[in-house]
Amino acid sequence: MSRLEAVFWDVDGTLADTEMSGHRVAYNRAFSELGVDWHWDSGLYAELLTIPGGTKRMQRFAQQCSQPLTPDLLSELRKTKQRHYLALIRSGAVQWRPGVVRLLRELQEAGVQQWIVTSSGLASVLALLEGLPGFSESPFSGWVTADDVSCSKPDPEPYQLGLQRSGADPDWSIALEDSAPGLRSARAAGLCCLLTPSPWDRELPMESHHATAVVDHFGAETSCRIHSGPPCEGGRVTLKYLELLVAQGQE
């Protein structure tokens, strides 16, 4: 049996490339549908991603524009954006990150608990998982979403709740993340962290040294590039590699 007790997966930017081709497009469609004169291009959205959670993101942007949103309009925007996002997911507009499906399957076959820990809502997570290819049953034991916590990442609450629900020992578990808020959240909860950095996270280069290892992806048809941490055999992140990272955290 593996020494690794649990793997906690972030969703947006880690499991799948959801942000630019999914969430951003859905926000813009919601703004247009409800007559809000906003358009978030890639550069602006990259800046807004430093704000965790869609509702807070819209509220902060409204303040910056001196265009306050009423509670009713904010609620309607959130619901409309969610509808457009689910439609984008189901249309195949969002792609899984390289090596994700392979690693999910390997961990499932080894009996390692896998949990989702995300700042997205449950409906977004379930829609994404509908498109997970090649699994007769879900590889995930459960999830912690924005609907489950009062504080989002970078607060440690999401990962603390994941540890509580899984019953896993944090010393023998690992978080897989792509962002500075996610890294901070995982580390504050006592977890080591493997990073696959999002190119739009401007804070991450200043904090990535806190990660146990940093790779550009999990390794698929092409080998992953190791930015920091031990080399991985065959250019792929595997169960064996994750066990190595967790063991290093014990030193």
N, C-alpha and C positions, 0 to 999 in steps of 0.2 A: 504493500500500500504506500502511496505517495506521502512524503512528509508534509507536503503542501496541503493545508486544510481548506483554504478558500481563496478564490480569485474574485475581486470586485471590479467590475467593468463600468467605466463611464460610458455614456452613449454618444453624445454629439461630438464628433471629431475623433473618437476612439473606436467605437464599434463601426460607425459609418460616417461618411461625409455628408452630414445633415445640414450644416449651417448655411453655406452659401447657396446651394442648389435646392434646399428644402425650406428651412425656417425663413431666410431672408425673402425668398420669392413669395412665401405665404403671407408675410407681413405686408409686402407691397400690394398684393392682391386684396388684402383686407382693407388697407388704406383707401385704395381706389373704389372698392365696392361701397364703403361707408362715407365717401366724400371727404376724407381727410387728406389735405394737400401735403402729403409727405411721400418721399421716395428714398429708400435706403439703398444706395449703391454699395459695391463691395468694400470700398475704402471706409465709408461711414459705418457700415455694419461691423467691420473689424474693430473699430473704436468702441462701438456699443457693446461688443461681446465682453468687455471688461466688467459689465454690469450683469450679475447673475440673475436669470429669470426674466421671462418675457414681459410680465406686468411691470416690474421695476424698470425694465429697459424703456418701455413706452412712457412711463411716468417721468423718468429722468430726461428723456428727449423732449417731452412736452414742456418741461421746465426750462430747458435750454433754449427752446424756441419761443418762450413766453406765450405758449398756446395751451393753456391748461385743459385737461380732458375731464369731463364730468364722470362720476362713477359709472353712470349708465353707459356712456360711450366707451369707456375703458373696458367694461365687461363685454360689450358687444364686439369690440375689436378683438378681444381675447378669443371669444367663441368663433368669430368669423375666420380669424387667422388659423385656429385649430382645424376648422373644416377644410380650409385650403391646404394646410400641411398634410392632413390625412389623405387628401386626394392626390397630392404629389407623391407621397410614399407609395400609395397603391398603384400609381402609374409607372413606377420604376424609376423615378427621377433621382432617387438617392441610392448611392452605391456603398456596399460594404468596404471597409478598409482592407488593403492587401493582407492576406494571411489570417484574417479574423475567423472565417468559417472553419479553416483547417485547425486553428488552435482551439476554438470552441469544441470541436469534435474530439480532439485529442484529450482535452481535460475531462470531457463528459465520459469518454471510454475508460479513463483512469479513476473515475469516481470522485473527482475533486468538485467540491461545491463551487458553483458560479452564481454570482449575484450581480444585478444591475444597481448602480448607485448614481443617480442623475438629478440634475436640476430641471429636467423636463417633466411634464405631467404624465400620468399613467396612460392616458389615451394615445399620446404620441409614441410611447414605448411599445404598447400592444400593437399599434399599426405597423411599426417597424418590424416587429418580430413575426408578423404574418408573412413577411417576405423572406424569412430566413430559409435558405435552400438546403435540402438534403437531410432534414432531421425528422424522425418519426415522432419524437417528443422533445419538448423544449430542453435545451441544455441548462437553463437557469432554474435554480432552486427558489428564487424570489427576487424581489426588487425593492428599492427605496427610491421614491420619486418626490417631486416637489409637493405632491399631495400628502406626503407622510410627515413632513418636518415643518417646524416653524422658522428655521434658519437654513438658508441654502449655503452651498460652498461659497467662500472658503471656510465657513464655520465647520467644525468637525462633526456637527450633529448628524449629517447624512451617513457618514462612515461609522460613527458610533452606533447608530441604529442598525446598520447593516451587520456589524459585528454582534450586536445583541440578538438580532433575529437569527443569524446563522449559527450562533454558539461557537464560532471559530476563535482560536487563539490568535490575537493580532501579530504575535511573534512568528507565526507560521502561516501568515496570509500575505497577500500582496494586492495593491491597487494598480489598475492600468488606466492612465490618464493622458490628457493632451494639453492641459492648460495650467496656468499658474494658480487660479483659484482651486482647481481640483487637486493639484499637488499639495497646496497648503492644507486643504481639508483632510486629505489622507494622512499626511505627516502628523497633523495635530491629533489625529485619532490613534496614532501609534503604529501606522502601517508603513512598510517600505513601499516604494512606488516606482514603476516602470513607466517612462514617458515616451509617447509618440507625438512630438510637438505639432500643434496647429501653427501654420505659417503666419496667421494673423494675430497671434497672441504676443503683443509687444512686451509684456512683463516677463514672459517665460525665460528669455535668455539670461536675465539677472537672477533667476531662482532655480534654474535647472540643475545646479550643482547639488541641490538638496535631494534629487532623485537618486535611486540606487543605480539606475542605468537609463540611458536615453538612446532610442533608436528611431529611424525615420518611418518604419512600418514593421509589421510582424513577420514579413518574409513570405513571399509567394513564388510567382514565376521568376522574379528577380530577388536577389539576396538583399536583406536589410542592411542598412549602414549603421554601424555603432558609433554614436557621437561620444558616449562615455559609458564606462562599465566594462565588464568582461566580454571577450568575444563569444559569439554563439556559433555552435557547430552547424555548418551547412548554410549559414546566413539566414537562419529561421529561429524565431522565438518559439521555444517548445516547453513542454512540462519540465524537462530536465533543466532548461535555462532558468525558468522561474524558480525552481527549487534551489539552484545555485544562488540566485539573487537573495532569496529569503535566508539561506544559510549565511551569506555574507553579512546580513543584518544582525546576525547573532554574535558576530565577532567583536 
